Amino acid sequence: LRIVLVSAPLYVDAKIILGRVLIATGKLPESERLLREAIAQTPDYMDAYDALASNFMAQKRTGDAIFILDLGLGRKPQDPTLLVKKAKIYFMIKDY
């Protein structure tokens, strides 16, 4: 994926996939950077918001996760993936 990004730095799907791989391997700052770039490039692509919220949850930054989900939901209010993830976070922190 890194090779793909070198040759095609604007390929957002590669950034999101690599961002998720980096979350899984614990490289959270690098993942966050890539996912923020993906959102800046394509602000209507909800997968990037979902992935960045996952990054924040891995860091136990629930407030940031809710904030980024709200940003995505501001663009697409009925996105089922973001709505479910937000509900899970509120359930996890017992805010219901």
C-alpha positions, 0 to 999 in steps of 0.5 A: 500500500505504501508503494501504491501511495508513492505512485498515486498519492491521491488514491484515497482508498489506499490511504484508508486501507493503510490507515486501518492496517496501521491501527491494527499494528498500533501505529496510531499517529501515522494512521491518524495522519493518513486518515485526516488526509483522506478526509481533507481530500474527499470530505464526502467519503464516509469510510474515512470518518469511520476509520478515523473514529476507529483510530480514536477509539483505539487511543481511548479518545471517545470525545474525538471519535464522537466529534469526527463521527458528527462531522461525517454525519453533518455531511451525510446524516443518515449514514448507517455505519457512522450512526451505528458506530456512534451508538456503540460508543455511547453504549460503551461509555454508558451515555444513554 
